[in-house]
């Protein structure tokens, strides 16, 4: 079951999160201009930046870069989850799946789930949480799944 994080919730530290905790990500509509601007800067392939070339490609229309889709997931996670957890930063990404392209004006939403956690042997004030991201379009078609490993702070002791 998904758990919403409210503005007045306390910060969740490493000790507060459990494997299986899941948080919903609100929507983001990917526009033509956004697709083209991102791709011109970071992934300038014809099917991302040129409408005619995109129509002649295997996609049949302009599509977002997979990197762009990953960035949308991170943006939503930062907006909807990471602002309320004691995440200190990520240090790895794995199992990236992009089963379907994202087309102009699709609205993406999804969830993040904490799938594993373990102590950080080199620093007793921190732990590591593996986070799975899943995004789908408005028709429910999955467009992204990936994992990141995130360093979480432990709750400060009351010394």
Buried (B, 14 or more C-beta within 10 A) or exposed (E): EEEEBEEEEEEBBBEBBEEEBBBBBEEBEBEEEBBBEBBEEEBEEBBBBBBEEBEEBEEEEBBBBBBBBBBBBBEBBEEBBBEBBBBEEBEEBEEBEBEBBBBBEBBBBBBBBBBEBEEBEEEEEBBBBBBBBBBBBEEEEBBBBBBBBBBBBBBEEEE
